[in-house]
Amino acid sequence: MKCHKCRGSLEKTKTNKVFEDNILVENISAYRCKGCGELLFDEVSYNKTLKAIKSVKRKIPQKVLSKIKMVMA
């Protein structure tokens, strides 16, 4: 696989990413370009992560979620 930016080679890695509503997910599988450092996510893993975030957000009462957003803003 090659980087879409610089055509450098990619290496598999683990990284942390902040998603919507300031939700930090740690140790996500990704690919990092050895040339430019661009970070690319595997589509299947990324979609599973988004689905898990949505599931967790549904379990948090809206009242609590809005207070968390206010504190983080």
Secondary structure, 3 states (H helix, E strand, C coil): CECCCCCCEEEEEEEEEEEHHHEEEEEEEEEEECCCCCEEECHHHHHHHHHHHHHHHHHCCHHHHHHHHHHHC
